[in-house]
Amino acid sequence: MTLKGHKPHFNVKFLKGYGHSISVKDSKLILKDCHDPFSPPCIEEWLPNRIPYEKIILSGKGFVSTEALAYYLRIIKMCY
């Protein structure tokens, strides 16, 4: 549901393709998305309290580091 006069928004990030990943570097969550194997991946870096996504969906072959998983779960606990 969206507010009248506002664009629809969804707080979901969809990572797909071969080689997508979620990791931690320099205290930031790194989201790497590989839609096309012949082009460079799309990489997003977020500070823990600034990540705009409520959910992250993974599709394909990739990985989530255990450090990133613990980091993300801590962020979610702080928000709720």
MARMAR-579922 format. One record per atom (N, C-alpha, C): atom name; x, y, z; residue in three letters; residue number from 0. Coordinates in steps of 0.2 Angstrom, whole numbers, plus 2048, in hexadecimal, padded with zeros to 3 digits. Layout:
BEGIN
+------+-----+-----+-----+------+------+
| name |  xx |  yy |  zz | resn | resi |
+------+-----+-----+-----+------+------+
|   CA |   X |   Y |   Z |  ala |  NUM |
...
+------+-----+-----+-----+------+------+
This chain:
BEGIN
+------+-----+-----+-----+------+------+
| name |  xx |  yy |  zz | resn | resi |
+------+-----+-----+-----+------+------+
|    N | 804 | 7FA | 800 |  met |    0 |
|   CA | 800 | 800 | 800 |  met |    0 |
|    C | 804 | 806 | 800 |  met |    0 |
|    N | 803 | 80B | 7FC |  thr |    1 |
|   CA | 807 | 811 | 7FC |  thr |    1 |
|    C | 802 | 817 | 7FE |  thr |    1 |
|    N | 805 | 81C | 800 |  leu |    2 |
|   CA | 802 | 823 | 801 |  leu |    2 |
|    C | 800 | 826 | 7FB |  leu |    2 |
|    N | 7FA | 82A | 7FC |  lys |    3 |
|   CA | 7F8 | 82E | 7F6 |  lys |    3 |
|    C | 7FD | 833 | 7F4 |  lys |    3 |
|    N | 7FE | 833 | 7ED |  gly |    4 |
|   CA | 803 | 838 | 7EB |  gly |    4 |
|    C | 80A | 835 | 7EB |  gly |    4 |
|    N | 80C | 82F | 7EE |  his |    5 |
|   CA | 812 | 82D | 7EE |  his |    5 |
|    C | 813 | 827 | 7EA |  his |    5 |
|    N | 81A | 826 | 7E7 |  lys |    6 |
|   CA | 81B | 820 | 7E3 |  lys |    6 |
|    C | 81B | 81A | 7E7 |  lys |    6 |
|    N | 819 | 814 | 7E4 |  pro |    7 |
|   CA | 81A | 80E | 7E8 |  pro |    7 |
|    C | 821 | 80C | 7EA |  pro |    7 |
|    N | 822 | 80A | 7F0 |  his |    8 |
|   CA | 829 | 808 | 7F2 |  his |    8 |
|    C | 828 | 801 | 7F6 |  his |    8 |
|    N | 82D | 7FD | 7F5 |  phe |    9 |
|   CA | 82E | 7F7 | 7F8 |  phe |    9 |
|    C | 835 | 7F6 | 7FB |  phe |    9 |
|    N | 836 | 7F4 | 801 |  asn |   10 |
|   CA | 83C | 7F4 | 804 |  asn |   10 |
|    C | 83F | 7ED | 803 |  asn |   10 |
|    N | 83F | 7EA | 7FD |  val |   11 |
|   CA | 842 | 7E4 | 7FC |  val |   11 |
|    C | 848 | 7E4 | 7F7 |  val |   11 |
|    N | 84D | 7E1 | 7F8 |  lys |   12 |
|   CA | 853 | 7E1 | 7F3 |  lys |   12 |
|    C | 853 | 7DA | 7F0 |  lys |   12 |
|    N | 853 | 7D9 | 7EA |  phe |   13 |
|   CA | 853 | 7D2 | 7E6 |  phe |   13 |
|    C | 85A | 7D1 | 7E3 |  phe |   13 |
|    N | 85E | 7CD | 7E6 |  leu |   14 |
|   CA | 865 | 7CB | 7E3 |  leu |   14 |
|    C | 864 | 7C5 | 7DF |  leu |   14 |
|    N | 866 | 7C5 | 7D9 |  lys |   15 |
|   CA | 865 | 7BF | 7D5 |  lys |   15 |
|    C | 86B | 7BE | 7D1 |  lys |   15 |
|    N | 86B | 7B8 | 7CE |  gly |   16 |
|   CA | 871 | 7B6 | 7C9 |  gly |   16 |
|    C | 876 | 7B2 | 7CD |  gly |   16 |
|    N | 87B | 7B0 | 7C9 |  tyr |   17 |
|   CA | 881 | 7AC | 7CB |  tyr |   17 |
|    C | 886 | 7B1 | 7CF |  tyr |   17 |
|    N | 888 | 7B0 | 7D5 |  gly |   18 |
|   CA | 88D | 7B4 | 7D8 |  gly |   18 |
|    C | 88B | 7BA | 7DC |  gly |   18 |
|    N | 884 | 7BA | 7DE |  his |   19 |
|   CA | 882 | 7C0 | 7E2 |  his |   19 |
|    C | 884 | 7BE | 7E9 |  his |   19 |
|    N | 885 | 7C3 | 7ED |  ser |   20 |
|   CA | 888 | 7C2 | 7F4 |  ser |   20 |
|    C | 886 | 7C8 | 7F8 |  ser |   20 |
|    N | 886 | 7C6 | 7FF |  ile |   21 |
|   CA | 885 | 7CB | 804 |  ile |   21 |
|    C | 88B | 7CA | 809 |  ile |   21 |
|    N | 88F | 7CF | 80A |  ser |   22 |
|   CA | 895 | 7CF | 80E |  ser |   22 |
|    C | 895 | 7D5 | 812 |  ser |   22 |
|    N | 89B | 7D5 | 817 |  val |   23 |
|   CA | 89C | 7DB | 81B |  val |   23 |
|    C | 8A3 | 7DD | 819 |  val |   23 |
|    N | 8A4 | 7E4 | 818 |  lys |   24 |
|   CA | 8AB | 7E7 | 817 |  lys |   24 |
|    C | 8AB | 7EE | 81A |  lys |   24 |
|    N | 8B0 | 7EF | 81E |  asp |   25 |
|   CA | 8B0 | 7F6 | 822 |  asp |   25 |
|    C | 8AA | 7F8 | 825 |  asp |   25 |
|    N | 8A7 | 7F3 | 829 |  ser |   26 |
|   CA | 8A1 | 7F4 | 82C |  ser |   26 |
|    C | 89B | 7F6 | 828 |  ser |   26 |
|    N | 89B | 7F5 | 822 |  lys |   27 |
|   CA | 895 | 7F6 | 81D |  lys |   27 |
|    C | 893 | 7EF | 81A |  lys |   27 |
|    N | 88C | 7EF | 819 |  leu |   28 |
|   CA | 88A | 7E9 | 816 |  leu |   28 |
|    C | 88B | 7EA | 80E |  leu |   28 |
|    N | 88D | 7E5 | 80B |  ile |   29 |
|   CA | 88F | 7E5 | 804 |  ile |   29 |
|    C | 88A | 7E1 | 800 |  ile |   29 |
|    N | 886 | 7E3 | 7FC |  leu |   30 |
|   CA | 881 | 7DF | 7F8 |  leu |   30 |
|    C | 884 | 7DF | 7F1 |  leu |   30 |
|    N | 885 | 7D9 | 7EE |  lys |   31 |
|   CA | 888 | 7D9 | 7E7 |  lys |   31 |
|    C | 883 | 7D5 | 7E3 |  lys |   31 |
|    N | 880 | 7D8 | 7DE |  asp |   32 |
|   CA | 87B | 7D5 | 7D9 |  asp |   32 |
|    C | 87E | 7D4 | 7D3 |  asp |   32 |
|    N | 87D | 7CE | 7D0 |  cys |   33 |
|   CA | 880 | 7CC | 7C9 |  cys |   33 |
|    C | 87A | 7C9 | 7C5 |  cys |   33 |
|    N | 877 | 7CE | 7C2 |  his |   34 |
|   CA | 871 | 7CC | 7BD |  his |   34 |
|    C | 874 | 7C9 | 7B7 |  his |   34 |
|    N | 879 | 7CC | 7B4 |  asp |   35 |
|   CA | 87C | 7C9 | 7AE |  asp |   35 |
|    C | 883 | 7C7 | 7AF |  asp |   35 |
|    N | 885 | 7C1 | 7AD |  pro |   36 |
|   CA | 88C | 7BF | 7AE |  pro |   36 |
|    C | 891 | 7C3 | 7AA |  pro |   36 |
|    N | 88F | 7C6 | 7A5 |  phe |   37 |
|   CA | 894 | 7CA | 7A0 |  phe |   37 |
|    C | 894 | 7D1 | 7A2 |  phe |   37 |
|    N | 891 | 7D3 | 7A7 |  ser |   38 |
|   CA | 892 | 7DA | 7A9 |  ser |   38 |
|    C | 894 | 7DB | 7B0 |  ser |   38 |
|    N | 897 | 7E0 | 7B2 |  pro |   39 |
|   CA | 899 | 7E1 | 7B9 |  pro |   39 |
|    C | 894 | 7E1 | 7BE |  pro |   39 |
|    N | 895 | 7DE | 7C4 |  pro |   40 |
|   CA | 88F | 7DE | 7C9 |  pro |   40 |
|    C | 88D | 7E5 | 7CC |  pro |   40 |
|    N | 887 | 7E5 | 7CE |  cys |   41 |
|   CA | 885 | 7EB | 7D1 |  cys |   41 |
|    C | 886 | 7EA | 7D9 |  cys |   41 |
|    N | 88A | 7EF | 7DC |  ile |   42 |
|   CA | 88C | 7EE | 7E3 |  ile |   42 |
|    C | 889 | 7F4 | 7E7 |  ile |   42 |
|    N | 886 | 7F3 | 7EC |  glu |   43 |
|   CA | 883 | 7F8 | 7F1 |  glu |   43 |
|    C | 887 | 7F7 | 7F7 |  glu |   43 |
|    N | 889 | 7FC | 7FB |  glu |   44 |
|   CA | 88B | 7FC | 801 |  glu |   44 |
|    C | 887 | 800 | 806 |  glu |   44 |
|    N | 885 | 7FE | 80C |  trp |   45 |
|   CA | 881 | 801 | 810 |  trp |   45 |
|    C | 883 | 801 | 817 |  trp |   45 |
|    N | 883 | 806 | 81B |  leu |   46 |
|   CA | 884 | 806 | 822 |  leu |   46 |
|    C | 87F | 803 | 826 |  leu |   46 |
|    N | 880 | 800 | 82B |  pro |   47 |
|   CA | 87B | 7FB | 82E |  pro |   47 |
|    C | 874 | 7FF | 830 |  pro |   47 |
|    N | 874 | 805 | 832 |  asn |   48 |
|   CA | 86E | 808 | 834 |  asn |   48 |
|    C | 86B | 80C | 82E |  asn |   48 |
|    N | 86E | 80C | 828 |  arg |   49 |
|   CA | 86C | 80F | 822 |  arg |   49 |
|    C | 869 | 80B | 81C |  arg |   49 |
|    N | 869 | 804 | 81E |  ile |   50 |
|   CA | 867 | 800 | 818 |  ile |   50 |
|    C | 85F | 800 | 817 |  ile |   50 |
|    N | 85D | 802 | 811 |  pro |   51 |
|   CA | 856 | 803 | 810 |  pro |   51 |
|    C | 852 | 7FD | 80F |  pro |   51 |
|    N | 854 | 7F7 | 80F |  tyr |   52 |
|   CA | 850 | 7F1 | 80E |  tyr |   52 |
|    C | 84E | 7EE | 814 |  tyr |   52 |
|    N | 848 | 7EB | 814 |  glu |   53 |
|   CA | 845 | 7E7 | 819 |  glu |   53 |
|    C | 846 | 7E0 | 818 |  glu |   53 |
|    N | 847 | 7DE | 812 |  lys |   54 |
|   CA | 848 | 7D7 | 810 |  lys |   54 |
|    C | 84D | 7D7 | 80A |  lys |   54 |
|    N | 851 | 7D1 | 80A |  ile |   55 |
|   CA | 855 | 7D0 | 804 |  ile |   55 |
|    C | 854 | 7C9 | 802 |  ile |   55 |
|    N | 852 | 7C9 | 7FB |  ile |   56 |
|   CA | 850 | 7C2 | 7F8 |  ile |   56 |
|    C | 856 | 7C0 | 7F4 |  ile |   56 |
|    N | 858 | 7BA | 7F4 |  leu |   57 |
|   CA | 85E | 7B7 | 7F1 |  leu |   57 |
|    C | 85B | 7B2 | 7EC |  leu |   57 |
|    N | 85D | 7B2 | 7E5 |  ser |   58 |
|   CA | 85B | 7AD | 7E0 |  ser |   58 |
|    C | 861 | 7AC | 7DC |  ser |   58 |
|    N | 863 | 7A5 | 7DB |  gly |   59 |
|   CA | 869 | 7A3 | 7D8 |  gly |   59 |
|    C | 86E | 7A1 | 7DC |  gly |   59 |
|    N | 874 | 7A1 | 7D9 |  lys |   60 |
|   CA | 87A | 79E | 7DD |  lys |   60 |
|    C | 87E | 7A4 | 7E0 |  lys |   60 |
|    N | 87F | 7A4 | 7E6 |  gly |   61 |
|   CA | 882 | 7AA | 7E9 |  gly |   61 |
|    C | 884 | 7A8 | 7F1 |  gly |   61 |
|    N | 886 | 7AD | 7F5 |  phe |   62 |
|   CA | 887 | 7AB | 7FB |  phe |   62 |
|    C | 886 | 7B1 | 800 |  phe |   62 |
|    N | 885 | 7B0 | 806 |  val |   63 |
|   CA | 884 | 7B4 | 80C |  val |   63 |
|    C | 889 | 7B3 | 811 |  val |   63 |
|    N | 88D | 7B7 | 813 |  ser |   64 |
|   CA | 892 | 7B6 | 818 |  ser |   64 |
|    C | 88F | 7B5 | 81F |  ser |   64 |
|    N | 891 | 7B1 | 823 |  thr |   65 |
|   CA | 88E | 7B1 | 82A |  thr |   65 |
|    C | 88F | 7B7 | 82D |  thr |   65 |
|    N | 894 | 7BB | 82C |  glu |   66 |
|   CA | 895 | 7C2 | 82F |  glu |   66 |
|    C | 890 | 7C7 | 82D |  glu |   66 |
|    N | 88E | 7C6 | 826 |  ala |   67 |
|   CA | 889 | 7CB | 824 |  ala |   67 |
|    C | 882 | 7C9 | 826 |  ala |   67 |
|    N | 881 | 7C2 | 827 |  leu |   68 |
|   CA | 87A | 7C0 | 82A |  leu |   68 |
|    C | 879 | 7C2 | 831 |  leu |   68 |
|    N | 87E | 7C2 | 835 |  ala |   69 |
|   CA | 87E | 7C4 | 83C |  ala |   69 |
|    C | 87D | 7CC | 83C |  ala |   69 |
|    N | 881 | 7CF | 838 |  tyr |   70 |
|   CA | 880 | 7D6 | 838 |  tyr |   70 |
|    C | 879 | 7D9 | 836 |  tyr |   70 |
|    N | 876 | 7D6 | 831 |  tyr |   71 |
|   CA | 870 | 7D7 | 82E |  tyr |   71 |
|    C | 86A | 7D6 | 834 |  tyr |   71 |
|    N | 86B | 7D0 | 837 |  leu |   72 |
|   CA | 866 | 7CE | 83C |  leu |   72 |
|    C | 867 | 7D3 | 842 |  leu |   72 |
|    N | 86D | 7D6 | 844 |  arg |   73 |
|   CA | 86D | 7DB | 849 |  arg |   73 |
|    C | 86A | 7E1 | 847 |  arg |   73 |
|    N | 86B | 7E3 | 841 |  ile |   74 |
|   CA | 867 | 7E9 | 83E |  ile |   74 |
|    C | 860 | 7E9 | 83F |  ile |   74 |
|    N | 85D | 7E3 | 83D |  ile |   75 |
|   CA | 856 | 7E2 | 83D |  ile |   75 |
|    C | 853 | 7E2 | 844 |  ile |   75 |
|    N | 857 | 7DF | 849 |  lys |   76 |
|   CA | 855 | 7DF | 850 |  lys |   76 |
|    C | 855 | 7E6 | 853 |  lys |   76 |
|    N | 85A | 7EB | 850 |  met |   77 |
|   CA | 85A | 7F2 | 853 |  met |   77 |
|    C | 854 | 7F6 | 850 |  met |   77 |
|    N | 851 | 7F4 | 84A |  cys |   78 |
|   CA | 84C | 7F8 | 847 |  cys |   78 |
|    C | 845 | 7F6 | 84A |  cys |   78 |
|    N | 845 | 7F0 | 84D |  tyr |   79 |
|   CA | 83E | 7EE | 84F |  tyr |   79 |
|    C | 83E | 7EE | 857 |  tyr |   79 |
+------+-----+-----+-----+------+------+
